[in-house]
Structures are given as structure tokens and as C-alpha cells.
Amino acid sequence: MSVSTDKNFKSKLSKLKAWLIEIYGDCEIIPHANSIASGFSNETFVFDVSGENVTESFVLRLRPTGYQVFPDYDLKQQASIMKLLRSKGLPTPEIIFENYNDDILGSEFYIMRCIDGEAPSDNPPHHMDPNGMMGRGSPDQRFSVWSEWVKNLTELHSLDLTPNELLECGFKKEDNLLTKDLDYYKKFLDWGMENQEHPACSEAYEWLVANKPSIQKTTLCWGDSRIGNVLYKNYKATALLDWEMAGLGDPLMDLAWGFAVDECNSLGLGAPRLDGSMAQSKGVEIWESKTGLSANNINYFRILALFKFSVIMVRVGKRLIFNKIMPLDSDFHINNFTTEYLTNELAKVRNL
């Protein structure tokens, strides 16, 4: 869930070019069309480097230096996770350069080799985007997208990572991980709301605390595990992206997140899911058979996913106000489609 804030990207682009010239000699930077369309406002910048000694396509990922959606942002950890998973055979991008000082571009960054592929659109949501890859695809091709996503989830959740490998990514197995996750998002909520009330999130948080299940297995979880964070070529996965929400926990969190957020971004907006979209029951069947784990607590983790999504939307909504896209008196950060869907889903779970 990358959110961009940098309004001074041209300066960084000039510094990037100067730095790459030191590495490759005389060369040009040619932005990809999607980077131009975004006005260089996103923290992710896709570009070609062309010169006598280099012809490459790269992706630059910058640490946000202005308005931040998340309270903290560990770029080095993201890169470490991708390098570890790539070494295990998962299709994460190849990290080419890393710099965790401000001395080159004015903010931390890493550069990945660009991977050919297209992702289901987030804006508009792919269920409402007839021109996107999912809108253009057949039901069978859409189902392939979901199958590829579940396949990679099961491979991630089946990894037997050593304590040292996890520690290299900044993670340590410990007790009460779910409690710590809930505490983190409660603090995130308080920070985002600036200690004002958020009725929907507060109600969900109280329910989540009171109904915590035992974690069946502690694994590395993707966090933002959506089909929109996967690149596809011919409807087959080529890259798993965006690891800023990764952490240790019950892997069922990832499965629940993928379906709950997708449904929120379709049904929650009054749009039916596209034909060929995988039903949660089918995803559960595949995931359980491949991992040997149980999805009995998926309703709990669906509420957890929607709670987290609603917490994140506090800062996303305030960013719209910050960027003067919405009026100062807007309450979109509190009352929006995510909070409405969270409230409705929580009511359903309580009635089970």
C-alpha cells in the first residue's frame, strides 16, 4: 500500500542521474509512462537507464520524507525480506542497489531490477476497471490470477525459516505476537486520529482483544497480501511486491487479508466481484490442503484485516485533506467504505 508524499522528486531525479553516471558513465534516465502520469509523486519510480555501458530497467523505492501513512517505515527490512525470499525461490524482485543514508538522494532508497508484468489495479479497484488486466481477462484468466496468488501464499507459509534468517530481517519469534500486533495498530490508530475517537475501529478493537485465538503456527507473513501486489504476465505471477506490512504471526492473516480487502474493494463499494474471482471457500480449501494448517479462525482474521485496513484509511483519508482533494471538514477518514464494511462484517461474525 504505497502512499506517496514527495513533492520534490525532480531534485531527487537529478541526484539519481548524477549518481548513476558515477556508476555507469554517461547515461540517460527515461521514466516509464506510469511514473510520468503520477507526476513523480509516488515513492516508487520506474525508469530505464540507457548509455554506452548500460541498458537496464529499474524500480526506485524511496522512503517517504513528507506525509506518512504508517508511523514507521523500515526500507532496509523490506529489502532484506525480498532478498531472503528470493533466495528461497519465491519471485520477489532482485535488489540491485541499497542506500540507507540521506547522502545520495536525500532519503533512504533501494533499487530493484524491473520485472515484466502487470498488476490488478487498485485505483479504480480492478472489479470496477474494464480496461485493466482483470477487466480485459476471461473468467478463467481471472481465476488463474487468484490461483497464482494462493500458490505463492502456500509456498511462503510453508517455508521453514531459521531464527538467524528471521533475525537478519529484524524479526524474532516470541510469545503474544497477536497481542503485540493489536497493540501496534491501536497505537497507529491513536496516532492517526490524534487521540480523537473512531467508533467503528474502537468497537472492532475491543472485539478482537476479547476474542483472540491461539496462533497455530508462527510464520513470516506478507501483511499486504493482495493480488494487487503481484505482477502477472499472461496471468501467471512474475513478482510479489510491497512488503512494508510484513511481520511474524499466524499465516491465516495473509489468506484472510487477501479476500477481506478484495471484497471490501468491491462489495463494500456496491460492485459485484468479477466473474472468475476466487471464492474465499475455494482459497481456504487450497491453502489448507497445501499447508496442512487450519482456517477455522478465518472469521477472526477477516475482522482483524478490516480493522487494520480501516486504521490505514484514517491516514489515507487525512492525506486527501492534506493534499486539498477533500475539504477540511471532511470526515472521510472515519466514515468510509472500509469502516462501513468492517461494521457490517463484525455484526455478521457476532451473529454466528
C-alpha positions in Angstrom: 0.0 0.0 0.0 2.5 2.6 -1.1 1.4 6.1 -0.5 3.4 9.0 -1.9 4.2 12.3 -0.4 7.3 13.6 -2.1 6.6 16.9 -3.9 10.3 17.5 -4.8 11.0 14.5 -6.9 12.7 16.4 -9.7 15.6 17.2 -7.4 15.9 13.6 -6.4 15.8 12.6 -10.1 18.7 14.9 -10.9 20.7 13.5 -8.0 19.8 9.9 -9.1 21.1 10.6 -12.6 24.4 12.1 -11.3 24.9 9.1 -9.0 24.2 6.6 -11.8 26.6 8.4 -14.1 29.3 7.7 -11.5 28.5 4.0 -11.7 27.8 3.5 -15.4 29.3 6.5 -17.1 27.4 8.9 -19.3 23.7 7.7 -19.4 20.2 9.0 -19.6 17.2 8.2 -17.3 14.0 7.6 -19.1 10.9 7.5 -16.9 8.2 4.9 -17.7 4.8 6.3 -18.6 3.2 5.3 -15.3 5.8 7.3 -13.4 5.2 10.4 -15.6 1.4 10.0 -15.2 1.8 10.1 -11.4 3.8 13.3 -11.6 6.7 11.6 -9.9 4.6 11.8 -6.8 4.8 8.2 -5.8 7.6 6.7 -3.7 8.0 4.1 -6.4 9.6 5.3 -9.6 10.1 3.0 -12.7 12.7 4.1 -15.2 15.1 2.9 -17.9 18.8 3.7 -17.8 20.4 4.0 -21.3 24.1 4.6 -22.1 27.1 3.1 -23.7 27.7 0.8 -20.7 24.2 0.1 -19.6 20.7 -0.6 -20.9 18.5 -1.6 -17.9 15.0 -1.1 -16.5 15.0 -0.3 -12.8 12.5 0.5 -10.0 13.5 3.0 -7.4 11.8 2.8 -4.0 12.2 5.8 -1.7 11.4 6.2 2.0 8.7 8.7 2.4 10.1 12.0 3.6 6.8 14.0 3.9 3.4 12.9 4.9 3.5 9.3 6.1 0.6 6.8 6.2 2.4 4.4 8.5 4.0 5.6 11.8 7.3 3.9 10.8 8.7 2.7 7.5 11.7 0.3 7.5 13.0 0.3 4.0 16.0 -1.9 4.9 13.8 -4.5 6.4 11.7 -4.6 3.2 14.8 -5.2 1.1 16.1 -7.9 3.5 12.8 -9.8 3.3 12.8 -9.7 -0.5 16.4 -10.9 -0.7 15.7 -13.7 1.7 12.5 -14.9 -0.1 14.2 -14.6 -3.5 17.0 -16.9 -2.1 14.2 -19.4 -1.2 12.8 -19.5 -4.7 9.9 -17.0 -4.4 9.5 -14.4 -7.1 10.4 -11.3 -5.3 12.3 -8.5 -7.1 16.1 -8.6 -7.3 17.7 -5.8 -5.2 20.5 -4.1 -7.2 21.5 -1.1 -5.0 20.7 -0.1 -1.5 21.4 3.1 0.4 20.1 3.7 3.9 21.5 7.2 4.4 20.4 10.5 3.1 23.7 11.4 1.4 22.8 10.4 -2.2 19.1 11.3 -2.8 18.2 13.0 0.4 16.3 9.9 1.6 16.8 6.2 2.0 16.2 4.1 -1.1 16.8 0.8 -2.8 16.7 0.0 -6.5 15.3 -3.2 -7.9 15.6 -4.7 -11.4 12.3 -4.1 -13.2 10.2 -7.2 -13.8 7.9 -7.6 -16.7 4.2 -7.8 -15.7 1.0 -6.1 -14.8 -0.9 -5.9 -11.5 -4.6 -5.8 -11.0 -5.5 -2.1 -10.5 -6.1 -0.5 -7.1 -7.4 2.8 -8.3 -10.0 2.2 -9.6 -10.4 -1.2 -7.9 -10.0 -3.9 -10.5 -13.6 -5.0 -10.2 -14.6 -1.6 -11.5 -11.8 -1.2 -14.1 -12.9 -2.7 -17.5 -9.7 -1.6 -19.1 -7.4 -3.2 -16.6 -5.9 -6.7 -16.8 -8.7 -8.2 -14.8 -11.4 -6.4 -16.7 -9.9 -7.5 -20.0 -9.4 -11.0 -18.9 -11.7 -14.0 -19.2 -13.1 -15.7 -16.1 -10.5 -18.5 -16.5 -7.7 -15.9 -16.6 -9.0 -14.1 -13.5 -9.2 -17.4 -11.7 -5.6 -18.1 -12.7 -4.6 -14.8 -11.1 -6.1 -15.9 -7.8 -4.7 -19.4 -8.1 -1.2 -18.0 -8.6 -1.7 -15.8 -5.5 -2.8 -18.7 -3.3 0.0 -20.9 -4.6 2.6 -18.3 -3.6 1.0 -17.8 -0.2 1.2 -21.5 0.5 4.8 -21.6 -0.5 5.6 -18.6 1.7 3.7 -20.1 4.6 5.4 -23.5 4.2 9.0 -22.0 4.5 11.0 -23.3 7.4 13.0 -20.1 8.1 15.7 -20.3 10.7 15.9 -17.9 13.7 19.0 -16.3 12.2 17.3 -15.8 8.8 14.4 -14.1 10.6 16.7 -12.0 12.7 18.5 -10.8 9.6 15.1 -9.3 8.6 14.6 -7.8 12.0 12.2 -10.4 13.4 12.4 -12.6 16.4 10.0 -15.4 17.4 8.3 -14.6 20.7 5.1 -15.1 22.6 2.0 -12.9 22.4 2.6 -11.9 18.8 -1.1 -11.3 18.1 -1.3 -9.1 21.2 1.7 -7.1 20.0 0.1 -6.7 16.6 -3.1 -5.4 18.0 -1.2 -3.0 20.3 0.7 -1.7 17.3 -2.4 -1.0 15.3 -4.1 0.6 18.4 -1.2 3.0 18.7 -1.3 3.5 15.0 -5.0 4.4 15.3 -4.4 6.8 18.2 -1.5 8.5 16.3 -3.6 8.8 13.1 -6.7 10.1 14.9 -4.6 12.3 17.1 -6.4 10.8 20.1 -9.8 11.6 18.8 -12.5 8.8 18.8 -13.0 6.4 16.0 -16.2 4.4 16.9 -16.0 1.7 14.3 -12.3 0.9 14.9 -12.7 1.1 18.7 -15.6 -1.4 18.6 -13.7 -3.8 16.4 -10.5 -3.5 18.5 -12.4 -4.4 21.7 -13.9 -7.4 20.0 -10.5 -8.5 18.6 -8.9 -8.3 22.0 -11.7 -10.2 23.7 -11.8 -13.0 21.1 -8.1 -13.6 20.4 -7.4 -17.2 19.2 -4.2 -19.1 19.8 -1.7 -18.8 16.9 -1.5 -22.2 15.3 2.0 -21.6 13.7 4.3 -18.6 13.6 5.5 -17.8 10.1 6.7 -14.8 8.1 3.5 -13.1 6.9 3.3 -10.9 3.9 1.0 -8.4 5.5 -0.4 -6.6 2.5 -1.1 -9.9 0.7 -3.3 -9.0 -2.2 -3.5 -9.9 -5.8 -2.9 -6.2 -6.5 0.6 -6.6 -5.0 1.5 -9.3 -7.6 2.8 -8.7 -11.1 1.4 -11.1 -13.7 2.4 -11.9 -17.3 -0.1 -13.9 -19.3 -2.0 -14.2 -16.0 0.9 -16.0 -14.3 2.7 -14.5 -11.3 6.1 -12.9 -12.0 6.7 -10.9 -8.9 5.5 -10.5 -5.3 5.6 -6.8 -4.3 5.2 -4.5 -1.3 6.5 -6.0 2.0 6.1 -2.9 4.2 3.4 -4.6 6.3 5.3 -7.9 6.7 5.8 -9.4 10.2 5.6 -12.6 12.2 2.3 -14.2 13.0 -0.4 -16.7 12.1 -0.3 -17.2 8.3 -4.0 -17.2 8.3 -3.7 -13.4 8.5 -2.5 -13.3 4.9 -5.2 -15.5 3.5 -7.9 -13.6 5.3 -6.5 -10.2 4.3 -6.5 -11.1 0.6 -10.2 -12.0 0.5 -11.5 -9.5 3.0 -9.8 -6.5 1.4 -10.8 -7.6 -2.1 -14.4 -7.9 -1.0 -14.3 -4.6 0.7 -12.9 -3.0 -2.5 -15.8 -4.5 -4.5 -18.9 -5.4 -2.4 -18.1 -2.7 0.0 -18.4 -0.2 -2.9 -21.5 -1.7 -4.2 -19.8 -3.5 -7.1 -20.0 -7.3 -7.7 -16.8 -9.2 -7.8 -15.7 -10.1 -11.4 -16.6 -13.5 -12.8 -13.7 -15.8 -12.2 -12.8 -14.2 -8.8 -11.9 -17.0 -6.4 -14.4 -17.6 -3.5 -12.9 -17.5 -0.1 -14.1 -21.1 0.5 -12.1 -22.3 -2.5 -9.0 -20.4 -1.3 -9.4 -21.9 2.1 -9.6 -25.4 0.6 -6.4 -25.0 -1.5 -4.5 -23.3 1.3 -5.4 -25.9 3.9 -4.5 -28.8 1.6 -1.1 -27.3 0.7 0.0 -26.0 4.1 -1.6 -28.6 6.4 -2.9 -25.7 8.5 -6.4 -24.9 9.7 -8.5 -22.0 8.5 -11.1 -22.4 11.4 -10.3 -18.9 12.7 -10.6 -17.1 9.4 -13.6 -15.0 10.6 -11.4 -13.6 13.3 -8.6 -12.7 10.9 -11.1 -11.2 8.5 -12.2 -8.7 11.2 -8.5 -8.1 12.0 -7.8 -7.4 8.3 -10.7 -5.0 8.0 -9.7 -3.3 11.3 -6.2 -2.8 10.0 -7.5 -1.5 6.7 -9.7 1.0 8.4 -6.8 2.2 10.6 -4.7 2.7 7.5 -7.6 4.6 5.8 -7.5 7.1 8.7 -4.2 8.4 7.4 -5.2 7.9 3.7 -8.3 10.0 4.3 -6.3 12.7 6.1 -3.9 12.7 3.2 -6.7 13.6 0.9 -7.4 16.6 3.1 -3.7 17.3 3.4 -3.4 17.4 -0.4 -6.6 19.6 -0.6 -8.5 16.9 -2.5 -11.2 16.9 0.2 -12.5 19.8 2.3 -11.0 20.4 5.7 -14.3 19.5 7.4 -14.5 16.1 5.7 -14.9 13.0 8.0 -13.9 10.5 5.3 -11.0 9.3 7.5 -13.7 8.0 9.9 -16.7 7.3 7.8 -15.9 5.5 4.5 -16.5 2.2 2.7 -13.9 0.4 4.8 -15.4 1.3 8.1 -18.9 0.5 6.9 -17.8 -2.9 5.6 -15.9 -3.5 8.9 -19.1 -2.7 10.9 -21.3 -4.9 8.8 -18.8 -7.9 8.8 -18.4 -7.6 12.6 -22.1 -7.8 13.0 -22.2 -10.9 10.9 -19.5 -12.6 13.0 -21.2 -11.7 16.2 -24.4 -13.3 15.0 -22.7 -16.6 14.1 
